[in-house]
Amino acid sequence: KELLSPRWRARARSRCSRSSRAGLLFPVSRVDRQLRRGGFAERLEARAPVYLAAVLQWVTHKTMDAAGKISKKSKQRRILPSHLQAAVRKSSLLKQLLRGDVPRRGRRAAPRSRRVASPPKKETTKSKKRCPRPRAAPARAIAAGE
């Protein structure tokens, strides 16, 4: 076994996963497969999936850590979606990275619309202008008057 050919040495070395070699918990092989299947580029460097897996792991750790602290403050044992949203909202770094869009339970995640400078609208004619509806008096004011 001391005189192993280079092919056998490569097989013996690859028994250790790329994730463990990089010291990551996120699956480097799965990220690599998704990058290749995604058709983002014709060629990929070998270090690209390792780097992307590391970034994904860091973002997840940062988000879950902040959400865990928020859930602990609210004296709950589980991290709820609202805790994740609050964590992203509070952290300027995560807010910038995720743009504050966190999927809510029961709804599709839709990006927030951003205002775009548009040309000023033409003035409407008097015939098209709507009159504002008269507002009803608040219930408190009615109750206080009686």
WORA-V789896 format. One record per residue. N is the residue number from 1. RES is the residue in one letter. BURIAL is 1 if it has 24 or more other C-alpha atoms within 12 Angstrom, else 0. Layout:
N_RES_BURIAL / N_RES_BURIAL
This chain:
1_K_0 / 2_E_0 / 3_L_0 / 4_L_0 / 5_S_0 / 6_P_0 / 7_R_0 / 8_W_0 / 9_R_0 / 10_A_0 / 11_R_0 / 12_A_0 / 13_R_0 / 14_S_0 / 15_R_0 / 16_C_0 / 17_S_0 / 18_R_1 / 19_S_1 / 20_S_0 / 21_R_0 / 22_A_0 / 23_G_0 / 24_L_0 / 25_L_0 / 26_F_1 / 27_P_1 / 28_V_1 / 29_S_1 / 30_R_0 / 31_V_1 / 32_D_1 / 33_R_0 / 34_Q_0 / 35_L_0 / 36_R_0 / 37_R_0 / 38_G_0 / 39_G_0 / 40_F_0 / 41_A_0 / 42_E_0 / 43_R_0 / 44_L_0 / 45_E_0 / 46_A_0 / 47_R_0 / 48_A_0 / 49_P_1 / 50_V_1 / 51_Y_1 / 52_L_1 / 53_A_1 / 54_A_1 / 55_V_0 / 56_L_0 / 57_Q_1 / 58_W_0 / 59_V_1 / 60_T_0 / 61_H_0 / 62_K_1 / 63_T_1 / 64_M_1 / 65_D_0 / 66_A_1 / 67_A_1 / 68_G_1 / 69_K_0 / 70_I_1 / 71_S_0 / 72_K_0 / 73_K_0 / 74_S_0 / 75_K_0 / 76_Q_0 / 77_R_0 / 78_R_0 / 79_I_1 / 80_L_0 / 81_P_0 / 82_S_0 / 83_H_1 / 84_L_1 / 85_Q_1 / 86_A_1 / 87_A_1 / 88_V_1 / 89_R_1 / 90_K_0 / 91_S_1 / 92_S_0 / 93_L_0 / 94_L_1 / 95_K_0 / 96_Q_0 / 97_L_0 / 98_L_0 / 99_R_0 / 100_G_1 / 101_D_0 / 102_V_1 / 103_P_0 / 104_R_0 / 105_R_0 / 106_G_0 / 107_R_0 / 108_R_0 / 109_A_0 / 110_A_0 / 111_P_0 / 112_R_0 / 113_S_0 / 114_R_0 / 115_R_0 / 116_V_0 / 117_A_0 / 118_S_0 / 119_P_0 / 120_P_0 / 121_K_0 / 122_K_0 / 123_E_0 / 124_T_0 / 125_T_0 / 126_K_0 / 127_S_0 / 128_K_0 / 129_K_0 / 130_R_0 / 131_C_0 / 132_P_0 / 133_R_0 / 134_P_0 / 135_R_0 / 136_A_0 / 137_A_0 / 138_P_0 / 139_A_0 / 140_R_0 / 141_A_0 / 142_I_0 / 143_A_0 / 144_A_0 / 145_G_0 / 146_E_0
